[in-house]
């Protein structure tokens, strides 16, 4: 998926944890093989060219496309499964794959797991009793600095996802125009229980811009967000303060 995944696993029987890690890593590699738009022979590339039907692909393809369609509906089309006219589910695949890997490891009986896929993080359980996971949010305007620290205190599962221009430049497209999104934002960080959705909502809100994006994120249940504009203005959902720490 063109990025690095890291795992922080706490507790559990060592051999069971090692087996779950092997399975999780194998699933991530398999997701890359199936969904990569950079591989000519991937199922998604062949599906886009009409060489395969959805029914002929692995079941995960139908699952991801259904989730993407749900995200399109919830965002009124600001999240899209297409990139410049072609089928491209990569906007949802990384979050979905990282979340699935975390749940695979959690099922092995661990007390806590953090899976970080290119800066987007799925947290389950806790690292230690009475101590939550904490995730730093990079400041897009001050390299090496933090804009906030998110705490998982009181949450059995929490995800943190960021979309913006700091790492990859202007790569987010306005689905309505097919061109790079014209927005006053440089970063949107979304906090939600599931990384699958947090990743989608961050991308959609970035394309919307700060005013519409913030209003829309406020309307979503169990979602908090931090938005940073090019003018160094920070805007937050009303409940974000409870997640800072």
C-alpha positions, 0 to 999 in steps of 0.5 A: 500500500505504499506505506509502513505498518507497525504493531504495538501488542500488549499481553497475550500468550507469546506463541498465539501472539506471534501466530496472529501477527504472522496472519495479520501481516500476511493479510496486509500483503494480500490486501496490497496484492488484491487492491493495489492500483499500481499493480497491473495484475491486481484484482482491482486493476483487472476489475477496472479494465473489465477483465473480472466481475466483482463476483470473480474477485476475492470476497473482500473486494465486494466487502470493500466496495460495499463499504465504500458505497456506504461512505459515498452515501454518508458523505453525499459523494465527497468520498468516492471510490473513483479517482479521475474517473477510474475505479480506485478504492484505495481511499478506504482500503488502508484503514479497512486493512489496518483495522482488520489486522488489529482485530485479528491480533486482538482475537488472539487474547491480547490486552491491547493492540495498536496498528499504525498504517502510515500514520493512521492508527487503530487502537483496541484495548489498553497498553496497561491497566489504567493507562490509555493509548496516546497518539500524537497528531503531527502539526502540518505547518511545523515539521516535527511538532505536534498539533494535539495528542489524542487519548483512548481513555474510556474507549475500548476501541478508537481510531485516529486518521489524518488526511492532508497535504503535508506528506503527499502534497495535493493528492485529494481530489474533489469528486465533483470536478475530478481535479485536486480539491480546492480547500482552505485546509492543510490537514483534517484528523478524525477520531472515531471507533473504527479506522475504516470510517475515520480514514474515509471521513478525514478524506471527505471532510478535507475535500469539503473545506473547513466550514462545510467539513466541520459542520458535517463531522459534527453531525456524525455520531461518535466522531470528533475532529481537528481541522487545520487551515493554511492560515494556521487556524485550528477548528475542532468539533465540540467533543474533541476536548474530551479526547485530548491528553 
